[in-house]
Amino acid sequence: MGLDTVELVMEFEEAFDLEIPNSVAAEMATPRHVRDFVIAEYARRGHQADPDAVFEKIRHLTAEIGNMKPEEVTLDSQFVHDLGLD
């Protein structure tokens, strides 16, 4: 993982108050992967999460780190290939 993606994972961890293991983070290629992990982790803790709200938070954090418009970030945008994050 490059500096952008490491920073992004740290932002996700802080925003969702959870820890993302390095082995899991390395496999998270799209916002959908992150959203699904967050929802599953919340469920494991006995909490529900609104998938749309989780994605919107991921979208805005990604746009902020990547210096792009939130509309450029879709569920299936690849962080590295499509969004140019290293």
Contact map, one row per residue, 1 for C-alpha under 8 A:
11101100000000000000000001000000000000000000000000000000000000000000000000000000000001
11111100000000000000000000000000000000000000000000000000000000000000000000000000000011
11111110000000000000000000000000000000000000000000000000000000000000000000000000000001
01111111000000000000000000000000000000000000000000000000000000001100000000000000000011
11111111100000000000000000000000000000000000000000000000000000000000000000000010000011
11111111110000000000000000000000000000000000000000000000000000000000000000000000000000
00111111111000000000000000000000000000000000000000000000000000001000000000000000000000
00011111111100000000000000000000000000000000000000000000000011001000000000000000000000
00001111111110000001000010000000000000000000000000000000000000000000000000000000000000
00000111111111000000000000000000000000000000000000000000000000000000000000000000000000
00000011111111100000000000000000000000000000000000000000000010000000000000000000000000
00000001111111111000000000000000000000000000000000000000010010000000000000000000000000
00000000111111111111000000000000000000000000000000000000000000000000000000000000000000
00000000011111111100000000000000000000000000000000000000000000000000000000000000000000
00000000001111111000000000000000000000000000000000000000100000000000000000000000000000
00000000000111111100000000000000000001000000000000000000000000000000000000000000000000
00000000000111111110000000000000000000000000000000000000000000000000000000000000000000
00000000000011011111000000000000000000000000000000000000000000000000000000000000000000
00000000000010001111100000000000000000000000000000000000000000000000000000000000000000
00000000100010000111110110000000000000000000000000000000000000000000000000000000000000
00000000000000000011111110000000000000000000000000000000000000000000000000000000000000
00000000000000000001111111000000000000000000000000000000000000000000000000000000000000
00000000000000000000111111100000000000000000000000000000000000000000000000000000000000
00000000000000000001111111110000000000000000000000000000000000000000000000000000000000
00000000100000000001111111110000000000000000000000000000000000000000000000000000000000
10000000000000000000011111111000000000000000000000000000000000000000000000000000000000
00000000000000000000001111111000000000000000000000000000000000000000000000000000000000
00000000000000000000000111111110110000000000000000000000000000000000000000000000000000
00000000000000000000000001111110100000000000000000000000000000000000000000000111000000
00000000000000000000000000011111110000000000000000000000000000000000000000111110000000
00000000000000000000000000011111111000000000000000000010011000000000000011111110000000
00000000000000000000000000000111111100000000000000000010000000000000000000110000000000
00000000000000000000000000011111111110000000000000000000000000000000000000000000000000
00000000000000000000000000010111111111000000000000000000010000000000000000000000000000
00000000000000000000000000000011111111100000000000100110010000000000000000000000000000
00000000000000000000000000000001111111110000000000000000000000000000000000000000000000
00000000000000000000000000000000111111111000000000000000000000000000000000000000000000
00000000000000010000000000000000011111111100000000000100000000000000000000000000000000
00000000000000000000000000000000001111111110000111100100000000000000000000000000000000
00000000000000000000000000000000000111111111000000000000000000000000000000000000000000
00000000000000000000000000000000000011111111100000000000000000000000000000000000000000
00000000000000000000000000000000000001111111111110000000000000000000000000000000000000
00000000000000000000000000000000000000111111111110000000000000000000000000000000000000
00000000000000000000000000000000000000011111111000000000000000000000000000000000000000
00000000000000000000000000000000000000001111111000000000000000000000000000000000000000
00000000000000000000000000000000000000000111111100000000000000000000000000000000000000
00000000000000000000000000000000000000000111111110000000000000000000000000000000000000
00000000000000000000000000000000000000100110011111000000000000000000000000000000000000
00000000000000000000000000000000000000100110001111101100000000000000000000000000000000
00000000000000000000000000000000000000100000000111111100000000000000000000000000000000
00000000000000000000000000000000001000100000000011111110000000000000000000000000000000
00000000000000000000000000000000000000000000000001111111000000000000000000000000000000
00000000000000000000000000000000000000000000000011111111100000000000000000000000000000
00000000000000000000000000000000001001100000000011111111110000000000000000000000000000
00000000000000000000000000000011001000000000000000111111111000000000000000100000000000
00000000000000000000000000000000000000000000000000011111111100000000000000000000000000
00000000000000100000000000000000000000000000000000001111111110000000000000000000000000
00000000000100000000000000000010011000000000000000000111111111000000000000000000000000
00000000000000000000000000000010000000000000000000000011111111100000010011000000000000
00000000000000000000000000000000000000000000000000000001111111110000010000000000000000
00000001001100000000000000000000000000000000000000000000111111111000000000000000000000
00000001000000000000000000000000000000000000000000000000011111111100010010000000000000
00000000000000000000000000000000000000000000000000000000001111111111110110000000000000
00000000000000000000000000000000000000000000000000000000000111111111000000000000000000
00010011000000000000000000000000000000000000000000000000000011111110000000000000000000
00010000000000000000000000000000000000000000000000000000000001111111000000000000001110
00000000000000000000000000000000000000000000000000000000000000111111100000000000000000
00000000000000000000000000000000000000000000000000000000000000110111110100000000000000
00000000000000000000000000000000000000000000000000000000000000100011111110000000000000
00000000000000000000000000000000000000000000000000000000001101100001111110000000000000
00000000000000000000000000000000000000000000000000000000000000000000111111000000000000
00000000000000000000000000000000000000000000000000000000000000100001111111000000001000
00000000000000000000000000000010000000000000000000000000001001100000111111101000001000
00000000000000000000000000000010000000000000000000000000001000000000001111111000000000
00000000000000000000000000000111000000000000000000000010000000000000000011111000000000
00000000000000000000000000000111000000000000000000000000000000000000000001111100000000
00000000000000000000000000000110000000000000000000000000000000000000000011111110011000
00000000000000000000000000001110000000000000000000000000000000000000000000011111111000
00001000000000000000000000001110000000000000000000000000000000000000000000001111111111
00000000000000000000000000001000000000000000000000000000000000000000000000000111111111
00000000000000000000000000000000000000000000000000000000000000000000000000000111111110
00000000000000000000000000000000000000000000000000000000000000000000000000001111111100
00000000000000000000000000000000000000000000000000000000000000000100000110001111111110
00000000000000000000000000000000000000000000000000000000000000000100000000000011111111
01011000000000000000000000000000000000000000000000000000000000000100000000000011101111
11111000000000000000000000000000000000000000000000000000000000000000000000000011000111
